[in-house]
Amino acid sequence: MNKRFALAAAIAATVLSTPALAQSQFDPDRATGPAKGLPVTDTPTAGKVFVLGEDVAQLGSARDFVTQAASSGFFEVESSRLALDRSQSDQVRSFARQMIEDHTRVNQQLATLSRAQGIEPPMQPDATFQQKLTQLQGLSGNSFDRMYLNEQVTAHKQAVNLFATAANSTAADMAPYQAFAAQTLPVLRHHLQEAEALAGTGMPTAAR
């Protein structure tokens, strides 16, 4: 009898704990935010911006933001320079030219701002982005376009989250970067939309 009672108690405890566990996990099928499958951690009130749940940036300090933003920005420029050399698609090349122009400007603004705060930004992509550049260097034609556009989508999703996190940050050392991050977000979101549209056309992503 004692064994049966113990077993029943264990089952009851498991059942009672399950709803709480389910509520603590994000269910993409029940998402009601502007992007299904990506939870929103902020509401669209004045002075606030959305932070998507995918690859949410972890910022411990302003130096983290500067390092991540500069590395991402240099990847955008360098990968797009490769696109001008290797892509045969007019659409991809036009997109790449826009990436070079916009991200060069953002990189310069970030460098000026961070140096004024005593932080020297990195002047090249980090090891992860360098590896992606090496992979792109070994491709051409449609194969290059596929990887380039896929990486543009991924990198811009990460950048949107990074800059949104910075714009919403309450850390004291992030105050000088909040306006810059908020002003750059619309550009990054536009880039993301363009990259997703190009990646979905079928033209540059078609098999050889």
C-alpha positions as CSV (number, residue, x, y, z in Angstrom):
1,M,0.0,0.0,0.0
2,N,2.9,2.4,0.9
3,K,4.5,1.7,-2.5
4,R,1.2,2.4,-4.4
5,F,0.7,5.6,-2.4
6,A,4.3,6.8,-3.2
7,L,3.8,6.0,-6.9
8,A,0.5,7.9,-7.0
9,A,2.1,10.9,-5.3
10,A,5.0,11.0,-7.7
11,I,2.6,10.9,-10.7
12,A,0.5,13.7,-9.2
13,A,3.5,15.9,-8.6
14,T,4.6,15.4,-12.2
15,V,1.2,16.3,-13.6
16,L,0.9,19.4,-11.4
17,S,4.3,20.7,-12.5
18,T,3.8,20.3,-16.2
19,P,1.6,23.4,-16.9
20,A,4.1,25.7,-15.2
21,L,6.8,24.3,-17.3
22,A,4.8,24.7,-20.5
23,Q,4.0,28.3,-19.6
24,S,7.7,29.1,-19.2
25,Q,8.6,28.0,-22.7
26,F,7.9,29.9,-25.9
27,D,5.4,28.2,-28.2
28,P,5.8,29.5,-31.8
29,D,2.4,28.2,-32.8
30,R,0.7,30.5,-30.2
31,A,2.8,33.6,-31.1
32,T,0.7,36.7,-31.5
33,G,3.5,39.3,-32.0
34,P,4.3,41.0,-35.3
35,A,6.7,38.2,-36.3
36,K,5.2,34.7,-35.7
37,G,7.8,32.4,-34.1
38,L,9.8,35.3,-32.6
39,P,8.7,36.5,-29.2
40,V,8.7,40.2,-28.5
41,T,10.3,41.3,-25.2
42,D,9.2,44.9,-25.4
43,T,6.0,46.7,-26.4
44,P,5.8,49.4,-29.1
45,T,5.5,52.4,-26.8
46,A,7.1,55.7,-27.3
47,G,10.9,55.5,-27.0
48,K,10.9,51.8,-27.2
49,V,11.8,49.3,-29.9
50,F,11.2,45.6,-30.6
51,V,13.7,43.0,-29.6
52,L,13.2,39.7,-31.4
53,G,13.7,36.5,-29.5
54,E,16.0,34.9,-32.1
55,D,19.7,35.4,-31.4
56,V,18.9,38.1,-28.8
57,A,22.1,39.9,-28.1
58,Q,23.8,39.6,-24.7
59,L,25.4,42.9,-23.8
60,G,27.4,43.1,-20.6
61,S,28.9,46.5,-21.4
62,A,29.2,49.2,-24.1
63,R,32.5,47.5,-25.2
64,D,30.5,44.4,-26.0
65,F,28.1,46.4,-28.2
66,V,31.0,48.2,-30.0
67,T,32.9,44.9,-30.6
68,Q,29.8,43.0,-31.9
69,A,28.5,45.9,-34.0
70,A,31.9,46.7,-35.6
71,S,32.6,43.1,-36.4
72,S,29.2,42.6,-38.0
73,G,29.5,45.9,-39.9
74,F,32.9,44.9,-41.4
75,F,31.5,41.5,-42.4
76,E,28.7,43.2,-44.3
77,V,31.2,45.4,-46.2
78,E,33.7,42.7,-47.0
79,S,31.2,40.1,-48.0
80,S,29.5,42.6,-50.2
81,R,32.7,43.5,-51.9
82,L,33.1,39.8,-52.7
83,A,29.6,39.9,-54.1
84,L,30.5,42.7,-56.5
85,D,33.4,40.6,-57.8
86,R,31.8,37.1,-57.9
87,S,28.0,37.5,-58.4
88,Q,26.6,37.5,-61.9
89,S,23.2,38.8,-60.7
90,D,22.4,42.5,-61.2
91,Q,20.0,42.4,-58.3
92,V,22.6,40.9,-55.9
93,R,25.3,43.3,-57.1
94,S,22.9,46.3,-56.6
95,F,22.1,45.1,-53.1
96,A,25.8,44.6,-52.4
97,R,26.6,48.2,-53.4
98,Q,24.0,49.4,-51.0
99,M,25.4,47.3,-48.2
100,I,28.9,48.7,-48.8
101,E,27.6,52.3,-48.8
102,D,25.3,52.0,-45.8
103,H,27.5,49.9,-43.6
104,T,30.7,51.9,-44.3
105,R,28.8,55.0,-43.1
106,V,27.5,53.1,-40.0
107,N,30.9,51.7,-39.2
108,Q,32.4,55.2,-39.4
109,Q,29.7,56.6,-37.1
110,L,30.3,53.8,-34.6
111,A,34.1,54.3,-34.6
112,T,33.7,58.1,-34.0
113,L,31.2,57.6,-31.2
114,S,33.1,54.7,-29.5
115,R,36.5,56.5,-29.6
116,A,34.9,59.6,-28.0
117,Q,34.0,57.2,-25.2
118,G,37.5,55.8,-25.0
119,I,36.7,52.5,-26.7
120,E,38.8,51.5,-29.8
121,P,36.6,49.4,-32.1
122,P,37.9,46.3,-33.9
123,M,38.9,47.0,-37.5
124,Q,38.0,43.6,-39.0
125,P,35.4,40.9,-38.6
126,D,35.7,38.4,-35.7
127,A,36.8,34.8,-36.2
128,T,33.3,33.5,-37.0
129,F,32.7,36.1,-39.7
130,Q,36.2,35.6,-41.0
131,Q,35.4,31.9,-41.5
132,K,32.3,32.8,-43.4
133,L,34.3,35.2,-45.6
134,T,36.7,32.4,-46.4
135,Q,33.9,30.1,-47.4
136,L,32.5,32.8,-49.7
137,Q,35.8,33.3,-51.3
138,G,35.7,29.7,-52.5
139,L,32.4,30.1,-54.3
140,S,31.1,31.8,-57.4
141,G,27.9,32.1,-59.5
142,N,24.7,30.8,-58.0
143,S,26.5,29.0,-55.2
144,F,28.0,32.2,-54.1
145,D,24.7,34.1,-54.3
146,R,22.9,31.4,-52.2
147,M,25.4,31.6,-49.4
148,Y,25.9,35.4,-49.6
149,L,22.1,36.1,-49.3
150,N,21.6,33.5,-46.6
151,E,24.4,35.1,-44.6
152,Q,23.0,38.5,-45.2
153,V,19.6,37.4,-43.7
154,T,21.3,35.8,-40.7
155,A,23.7,38.7,-40.1
156,H,21.0,41.3,-40.3
157,K,18.7,39.4,-38.0
158,Q,21.5,39.4,-35.5
159,A,22.3,43.1,-36.1
160,V,18.6,44.1,-35.6
161,N,18.6,42.3,-32.3
162,L,21.9,43.7,-31.2
163,F,21.0,47.3,-32.0
164,A,17.5,46.9,-30.5
165,T,19.0,45.6,-27.3
166,A,21.4,48.5,-27.2
167,A,18.7,51.0,-27.8
168,N,16.6,49.6,-25.0
169,S,19.6,49.2,-22.6
170,T,19.5,50.8,-19.2
171,A,23.2,50.3,-18.5
172,A,24.9,53.6,-17.6
173,D,27.7,53.1,-20.1
174,M,25.3,52.4,-22.9
175,A,23.6,55.8,-22.7
176,P,25.9,57.4,-25.4
177,Y,25.0,54.6,-27.9
178,Q,21.2,54.5,-27.4
179,A,20.3,57.2,-29.9
180,F,22.8,55.9,-32.5
181,A,21.4,52.4,-32.2
182,A,17.8,53.6,-32.4
183,Q,18.5,55.7,-35.5
184,T,20.4,52.8,-37.2
185,L,17.6,50.2,-36.6
186,P,15.4,51.3,-39.5
187,V,18.3,50.9,-42.0
188,L,19.1,47.5,-40.6
189,R,15.4,46.4,-40.8
190,H,15.2,47.6,-44.4
191,H,18.4,45.7,-45.3
192,L,16.9,42.5,-43.7
193,Q,13.7,42.9,-45.7
194,E,15.7,43.3,-48.9
195,A,17.9,40.3,-48.2
196,E,14.9,38.1,-47.4
197,A,13.2,39.3,-50.6
198,L,16.2,38.5,-52.7
199,A,16.8,35.1,-51.0
200,G,13.1,34.2,-51.7
201,T,13.0,35.2,-55.4
202,G,14.4,31.8,-56.6
203,M,16.7,33.5,-59.1
204,P,19.9,33.7,-57.0
205,T,19.0,30.7,-54.9
206,A,18.2,28.3,-57.8
207,A,20.3,25.2,-58.1
208,R,23.0,25.1,-60.8
